[in-house]
Amino acid sequence: MSAATLSNTSAAKAAPFTIDRALAARLTGGRWLGRQEAVTVRGACIDSRQVQPGSLFACLSGGSRDGHDFAATAVGDGAALVLASRAIAVPVPVLLVADVGQALGQLATEFRRLARGTTWIGVTGSNGKTTVKELIASACAEAGPVHATHGNLNNHLGVPLTILATPADTTVAVIEMGANHAGEIGALAAMASPSIGVITSIGPAHLEGFGSLMGVARAKSELFAALPPDGLAVLGLHGLEHACATVGEQPERIIAEVHRIASGRRLVLVGGAGEPLPGRLAEAGIEIETPAGVALVPLLGEHNLANAAIAFQAACAAGVAPAAALRGLAQAAPVPGRLCPRRCGGHLILDDSYNANPASMVAGLRLLSRYPGRRLAVLGHMAELGAQSEAGHRLVGAEAARLQLSLVAVDAQTQALFESYRSHGGDDGVHARSRDEALALITHRLAVGATTVLVKGSRSAGLEWIVEHLVSGGRVAP
């Protein structure tokens, strides 16, 4: 399996799942409409444009669209069962339920309960979930067919869709789980029922929902609590000390709480400050060193050395031979929008525009500081930090100044970041009130000469727009 196909491992046909009238009522409390007593589905979807023959089509309502309005189209394209919250006239069975999303999860839980012959791995964390998920899939690929979450479909809808899409011959399934409130990871883990759990990192992300760093640790550790007694729990510690210093917490307390929640399950700690990761940063990526050998993984940054070490641990726990896991890691590829290097004439753009929190911002800035020559940090705001928002932005601004990086801060929500940059001695920065203004300022700066540019912010900052204009808009001098 090549790196290019890792995010689309669901291309193989999903395993068959037979649902009859009695099972549907027992699982969901729903009512079966239609003469046909049972139907076998293969996979599920919530977008009628993605229907494949035999799919279950779930009619979700919300926003400006109502899935019920597209049910007939979905059936015409091959949907074999419709999950709905109101009666609709289609020539296939309809399972009528009170809550379509909840029923989808209940069906996925039963599918997973019946699945055999697959090792299930759950992945969550404050940073690096999608990257580690892809790295685990790469590391396991030589041992047999791998099924992994597509993109970052990691919520209460994405997880059941991923589970129901699992092909019958899957050796390892890697399920990414995201959350911004307590209880969500536990619910997702109950669906996937993994035997291996991975927390990539614990950091100050989604503090609006979790309340504190300890709240983050407890919420993420719901994954470990869901493991079987002999399950393996892998905890990434990279960046934990810095995160604790940011919010006035103690790493020892965080680790002790995770231990408590893991409740006797085997817990492996990866990347702690007291145990440097074996490996090094290289020009073409990172080199991970293990007793089985060395692999050059074509990803950038010290944090990705930690991510690769986590993935190696998880793959070996899934039964993959260490040498095969290393070969798989060497085939990995950057995930778009997550520290993905892109060329723009003579400039190198480090596209990390997909998301951000203080810990990942600091990791990106430290990586940028390692590049020679002209370096420019283009930073947007960080969302969902709650009461820690101003402190988090000020910490990032201070770090950019300490590393002596040039800065373009984008939008009004980065005012505290920019002020901190200036107050900590940063003397080559500007504050742009909009993306258009930022693009003009960046273009002017890049015209001076070859520059390495880090573009990073939360999804809501929309900085991928700047990246695309730089890379393909033809507005930057070579």
N, C-alpha and C positions, 0 to 999 in steps of 0.2 A: 504494500500500500504506500503510495507516494504521499509526501507532505501536502501536496495540493488537494488531495481528496479527503483529508482528515475531517474537515468540517462538514463533509457531506456523506458520512458513513451510512446515513439512513437511505441512500440510494437503493440498496438492496431491498427486496420486498419484505414488508413487515410480516412477522409470524401470524398465522391465523388465530383468531380469538372468537369462539362461538358463544353468542349471547342468546339465551332464550327468554321466554316470557317470565318464567319463575325466577331465574337468576337476576334478571333486570329488576324485578320487584324487590327481591331480597337485598340487593346491593344498594339500590338508590331510593327505594320506596316509591318509584315511579309507576306509571300506568302504560302498558303496552298497547299500541294502536295498530291495527292491521291484522289480516287473517293469518299471515305467516307466523308460525310459532317460534321460529329460531332463525338466526342469521349469523353467518360467519363474516367478520370484518377483518380487514388488514390495514392497520394504521388508522389515524384520525386526523382531522383538520378542522380549523375554524375559519378558513378562507376558502370560499367556493372555487377560487382560481387554482387551488392546489389539490383539488380532489383527484384521486386516482381510483381506478376500478376496485370496488370492494371497501372503500374508505367508510369510516363513520364520520358524519358531518355534524358538528356541534353548533347550534344556533345561538350565538352570543348576542346580547343586546347591549348597546351602550354607545355614547357619542352620537354621531350623525347616521350610523348604520345599524341595521337590525338583521342579524343572521337569518331570521325566519324568512325575510324577503328574498333570500338567495337559496333557500332549500330546494326549490324545484330545479333550479339550474344545477345545483350540486348533484341531485339525483339523476338528472339527465346526463351528467358527466361520469356517472358510475357509482355514486354513493349508495351503499347498501343498507344503511341505518341512519336515521336522523334523531339527534338528541335535541329536544325542544322544550320550551316552557309554555307553549300554547299549541293547541291542535292545528295541524296543517294537513292539507290534502296532497299527498304524494303517493306513488305506487310502490313504496317500500315501507317496512315497519317504522313507526315513530315511537320513541321512548319519551313519554311526557313526564317531566320532572319539575320540581319547584325551583331548583337552582342548577342551571346547565353546567356551570364551572365546577361546582361541587360534585355533581354526578360524573363528570369526566374524570375527576380524581378518583372517585370510588371504583369506576371501571378499570382505570389504570392500576389501582392497587390490587385488584383481583387478577389482572393479566400478569402482574409481577409475581403474585403468589403462586401462580401456575407455571411460571417460567422455570426451566431446568437447564443445567449445563453451562450457565453463564456466571462469571464473577462480576458482581456489581460494586462499583466504586462511586461514592458520593464526594463531591468537591464543593467547598464553600470557603469564605474568607473575605477580609476587607479589601485586599488587593490581590490581583493575579489569578482570580478564579478561572477566567477563560483561557489564559495562557497555560496554566497548569493542567487544565482539562485537555487541551490540545497536546501538551507534552506527554501526558500519561497515555493518550491515544497513540501517539507516535511510538512511545517506548513499548507498547503492547502489540504493535501492528504485526511484528514478525512471528508472533506466537499464534495468530489466528485472526479471524474477522473481529473488528472492533466497531462498536456502535457508540457514538458520543453525541452529546447535546449539540445541535446545530446553532452556530453563532453564540448568542447568550440567552437563549430561550430557557431561562432558569427560574421562572416564577410559578405561581399556582396553575397556570395554563401551560407554560412551556414544558414543565417537568412531566405532567401526564401525557402530553403529546409525544415527548421523546420516548417515554416508556412504551407506549402503545406502538411506536414505530420500530421497535427492536426486532431485527430479523431472527429467525429460528436458529441459525447457525452461529450466533454471536458468541465469541469466547469471553470478551470483556466488554461491559457496558459502563461508560463513564458519564455520570449525571451531574451536571452543574446545578447548584442551588443558590439562589440569591434571596435576600430578605432585607427589609428595613424596619421590622418590628419583631419583638419577642414572639415566639411561638410559630413563626413561619417556617423556619428550618426544620423544626420538629415535625410539622405536618408534611413537608416535602420528603423528609427522610422516611416517614412512615409509608409513603407511597412506594419509594424506590427500594426500601429495605436493603441497604448496602451492607456488605461484610467488611469493607474497608472504607474508612472515613478520612478525609483530608481537609484540614483547615489551613489554607495557604498562609494566612497572616491574621493578626489581630491589630487593628488600627482605628483611628478616630474617623470612621465613615458612618454615615447615617445616624449621627448622634441625636438628631431630632426624634428618631423613633426608639433608639436604644438607651438614650439618657446619659450614658457614661461609657468609658472604655470597659469597665467591668461588665456593664450591660451588654456590650458587644461580645465580650468573651463568653458570657453565659448563653447568649442567643446562638452564636456560632457552634458552641459545644453541644447544642441540642442534637447535632449530627452524631457526636460520639455516644450520647445517651441512647441513641436508636440502634447502635450496632449490637450484634449478638455478643454474648459474654466472651467468646473467643475471637472477636473482631479486632482488627488493627486500626488504631487511631494515630494519624500522622499530623503533627502540629508544627507549622513553620514559625520560627521565632525571628526571622530577619525583620529588622525595623521595630521590634517590640520595645526595646529600651528607649529609642527615640520617641516612639508614640507615647510611652509612659511619661517621659520627661515633659512632653508637650502638655499633658493634662494633669500632671502632678500625681501620677499613680506609680505603684511599685511593680516591676515585672514579676517579682517573686509571688506577689499576691495573685496576679493574673494566672500564672502557671499553676499555682496551687488550686485555684478555682477550677481550671480545666481538668486537672487531675481528679478533683472531687467529682465532677460531673461525669468524667469517663468511667468512674466507679469500678476500678479493677481491670478494665480492659487494657491490653498492651498499648502503651503510649510511647511513640517515637518522636523525639524532639529534633528538629532540623534547623541549623543555622543560627544557633544562639551566639551571643557575644563572646561567651567563654569558650566556644568550640568553633573556631573558624572553619568555614567550608573548604574541603579539599578541592582545589582548582584555581583557576586564574582567569583574568580578563584578557582576551586576545583581540587583535584588530578585527578579525572576522566573526567574533562572537565571544562565547565563553567556553572554557575547557573544564569539564567536570572530571575529577579524578576519583576512581573507585578501586577496590581490590581486584575487580575484574578487568580494569583497563581505563583508558581515557577516551572521552568523546568530545569533539568540537561541536558545540550546539550553536547554530547560526542566529543567536539572539543576543541582544545588547544589554549590558548593565549587570552590576553586582547582584541586584535583586533577582535577575534571571538565573544566576548561578544557584541561588537558593531554590528557585522554582524548579530547575532541572534536578536538583538533589531530591526534592520532594517527589517529583514524578518518578525518579529511579526507585525510590523506596516503595512507592505504591505499586509500580509494575512488578517488582520482584515479589512483593507480597501476594500479587495476583497469580504468581506461578511462572512468570516470564524469566527465562534464564538471564543472568546479569549481562552477559556479552550481547545477547539479542536486544535487551533493553537499551544498551549503549548505542548499538547500531540504529535503533529506532530514533533515539534522541537526536542523533546526528542528521536525521532526515527532517527534523522539525522546521517550521517556517514561521516568521513573525505573523501575529494576528493583526489584520488591518486596524489602524487606529490605536494600536497599543505598542508604542515605541517601534514603529515600523519605519526603517530607513527608506527615504525616497529622494531621488535626484532631481535637481532643478538647475540645469546648466552646470555651473561649477560649484553649486551650493549643495549641501547635504541637509535635507529636512528630516528631522526625527519626529514623525507623526505620532504623537501620544494624545490625540485629541479626543479619544472616546470617553474618558472619565478621569476624575482626579479627586484626591483628598490630600491632607497634609503629608502623610507618609509617602505616597506615590509621587507627589510634587518634589519632595526633597530627593527621592531616589533619581528622578529625572534630571534635576539640576546637578546632582553630583556626577551623573554620567556625562552631561554636557560639559562639565568643567574639565573632564579628562581629554577632550579633543583639543588639538593644537590650533593656533590661529584665532581668527575672529569667531566669537560665539555669541549667540543672541537667544535669550529666553523670551518666548511669546506666551504669556500666561493669562488665562481667563479665570473666572471665579470658580470656587468650589461650593457645591450645593449641599444641602441637608446636613450641615454641621451644627445646627441649633445654636445654643448659647455659646458654643466654642468657635463660632464662625469668625469673629474678628480676630481672636487669638490665633486661630489656624492660618488665616491670611497673613497676619503680621509675622508669624514664624517663617512662612515661605519667603516673604520679602526680605527678611533678615538673612536667610540662607543664600538667596541670590546675591545679596551684597557681599556676604562673607566670601563667596566663591569668585567675586569680582567679575560677574557676568553682566553683559549688556541686557537691558530689559525693555520690552514693550508690554505694559499691562493693559488688558483689553476690558472695557466696559466699566460702568460706574461701580459695580460691585467689587472691583479690585482696588478701590481707593485705599483701604487699610493696608493692603499688600504693598502698594506703591509708596505710601508714606513710610512704612517700615523700611523699605529698601533705601529710601533717601536718608532716613534717620540713622541707619546703620552704615552709612558711608558709601552707598551706591551712587555713583556719579555719572552713569551713562544709561539713563533710563528715561522713558517717556510714558505718559498715561493717555491712552486713546479711549475716547468715550463710545466708540462704535467699532464694529469690524471693518467697515469701509475706511475709517480713519486709520485704523491699525494697519490695514493692508498697504495704504499709501506710505505710511511711515516705514514699514518693513521693506517695501520695494526701494525706497530711497536709501536705506541703510545697506541693502544687499548690492546696490549698484557700485559701492565702493570697492568690493572685492569678495573673493570666495569666503563663505561663512557657513558655519554649522548652526542650524536653527532648531531649537526644541519648541514644539507647539503643543501646549497642554492646558486642559481645563475640564470642567465637568461637562457632561453631555449638553446641559442646558445652555452652555456658553456658545455652542455652535462653531467651534474653531476649526472643524473639518472644512468649513467653507473657505477659510483662509488657506488651508493646506492645498485644496483643489485649485484655487486661483493661482497659487505659487507654482504648483507642479504642472498644470496644464493650461493655465490662462495666458501664458506668453507675456506676462507683465514684468518679469524679472530679468535683468541683464545677466548673461552668462558669467 
